[in-house]
Amino acid sequence: MREVEPKLLKPLVAGFQLEKTLTKYIVSQHNFLYCQKAADLDASVGKTTFTLLRQINELQKILNQKIMLYRDRFSEADVYAVYCEHPDYEGLNDGTFVDRIEDMCELSTKCAIKEWNKSQIRNEAKQACFLFRERRKWLEIYKTIHNETKTVWLAQRHH
Amino acid sequence: MSMPTIPPEPHRPNRKEVIIDLLESIALEEIALSHILNAESEKIQAFVGECLNFPTKPSSKEIIKFNKGVTQLLESVVMKEWILLRKLENVLDFEDDCEPHHKKCESRCHCSPCHSCHFPVCKCRCSHKKHKDHDCYPGK
C-alpha cells in the first residue's frame, strides 16, 4: 500500500453524504406512501414501493462497489481515517433505514395488489436490508483496527 | 473536421494534479446529487404536509402525477451515479498506471517515461527507436 493523498478519498466522503440524504429521502417517501394508502391508492402504493426499493438497491450496489474500489486500492487505515473524520456517518446506524424499508414492505402487504407483486416487494426489501447490513459490517471491520498503533491517534483526535 | 487544438496556457497540470481534479469533480457531482435528493425529499414532505394530510388537497390524479415525477428523478440519480462509478473506476485505474513509474524510478535517473510502454526510458525494453539513442538505455 502507498502513501495516500487525502484528496483521493473525496469521492468516498461524498458517498457518505449521498447515503445520508438517501435515508432522508426514504423517510419522506415512506410518509408519502402512507398518505397514498390513506387516500386508497393501493395500486399506486404497490407499484411505487417496488420501483422505489429496486432503485434504492441499485444505488446501494453502487455505494458498495465504490467502497470496494477504495478497499482494494487503499490501506484499511486510510479508509478508517475517512470514517473517523465523518462521525455523522455513524448516525446512519440508528435503524432508520432498515425500519423504514421493513415498514414499506409491511404496508404493501396491506394493499390490494397481486400476490406476485407482494412477493417481488418482499424480495427487494430483503435485498435492501442485506446490502445496508453488508456496508455496516465493513465499517465494523475497519473499527477493529481502532487500537492499532498506526491508527489510534486518528480515533483520539476525533472522539 | 480538424483536430481539436489545445489553447496555450502558462500552467499545465501534471498527471497527478489531473487525477486529483478528476476525483474532485466526481465528488462535487456526487454532492450535487445529494443536494438534489435532499431538495426532492423536502418537496415530498411539503406535498404530504407535516400532519400527513396533503395540505394542498390534491386529487388522486394529481397525487399519481406527482409520484411519477418523484420516481423519475430517483431513476435519473441512479443513472448518473452509475456513470460516476465508471468514471471513478477509470480514474483510479489511470492512477494505478502511474505507479510503476515511481517504483521503477528508484535509481532517480530522472528519465522521462517512454510513450509506448510508460516505463522510464532507461528501463524501457520496447522497440521505440528514439529511446535507443538515450544515454542510459541498457543496451548502449
Contacts between the chains, C-beta under 8 A, distances in Angstrom:
chain1	res1	chain2	res2	distance
A	2	B	99	7.4
A	5	B	16	7.8
A	5	B	20	6.7
A	7	B	20	4.8
A	7	B	23	6.5
A	7	B	24	6.5
A	8	B	19	7.7
A	8	B	20	7.0
A	8	B	23	5.9
A	8	B	95	7.4
A	10	B	23	5.7
A	10	B	24	5.8
A	10	B	26	7.7
A	10	B	27	3.8
A	11	B	23	5.7
A	11	B	26	4.6
A	11	B	27	4.7
A	11	B	30	6.5
A	11	B	84	7.8
A	11	B	88	5.6
A	13	B	27	6.8
A	14	B	26	7.4
A	14	B	27	4.1
A	14	B	28	7.6
A	14	B	30	3.8
A	14	B	31	5.2
A	14	B	34	7.3
A	15	B	30	6.6
A	17	B	30	7.3
A	17	B	31	6.0
A	17	B	34	4.7
A	18	B	30	5.6
A	18	B	31	8.0
A	18	B	33	6.2
A	18	B	34	4.7
A	18	B	37	7.2
A	18	B	81	7.8
A	20	B	34	7.5
A	21	B	34	4.4
A	21	B	35	7.9
A	21	B	37	4.5
A	21	B	38	4.8
A	21	B	41	7.3
A	22	B	37	6.5
A	24	B	37	7.8
A	24	B	38	6.4
A	24	B	41	4.9
A	25	B	37	5.2
A	25	B	38	7.7
A	25	B	40	6.5
A	25	B	41	4.3
A	25	B	44	7.9
A	25	B	74	7.6
A	27	B	41	7.2
A	28	B	40	7.8
A	28	B	41	3.9
A	28	B	42	7.6
A	28	B	44	4.0
A	28	B	45	5.1
A	28	B	48	7.4
A	29	B	41	7.7
A	29	B	44	6.5
A	29	B	70	7.4
A	31	B	44	7.4
A	31	B	45	7.1
A	31	B	48	5.2
A	31	B	52	5.9
A	32	B	44	5.2
A	32	B	47	7.3
A	32	B	48	5.3
A	32	B	67	7.4
A	32	B	70	7.6
A	34	B	52	6.4
A	35	B	48	5.2
A	35	B	52	5.3
A	35	B	53	7.7
A	35	B	54	6.2
A	36	B	63	6.4
A	36	B	67	7.2
A	38	B	52	7.6
A	39	B	54	7.5
A	39	B	60	6.5
A	39	B	63	6.4
A	41	B	60	6.1
A	41	B	63	6.4
A	41	B	64	6.9
A	44	B	63	7.4
A	44	B	64	5.6
A	44	B	67	6.1
A	48	B	67	5.8
A	48	B	71	6.5
A	51	B	71	5.5
A	52	B	71	7.0
A	52	B	74	7.1
A	55	B	71	7.7
A	55	B	74	4.9
A	55	B	75	6.1
A	55	B	78	5.3
A	58	B	78	4.8
A	58	B	82	7.9
A	59	B	77	7.2
A	59	B	78	5.4
A	59	B	81	6.1
A	62	B	78	7.5
A	62	B	81	4.8
A	62	B	82	6.3
A	62	B	85	5.2
A	65	B	85	6.0
A	66	B	85	6.2
A	66	B	88	6.6
A	69	B	88	6.5
A	69	B	89	6.4
A	69	B	92	6.1
A	73	B	92	6.0
A	73	B	96	7.2
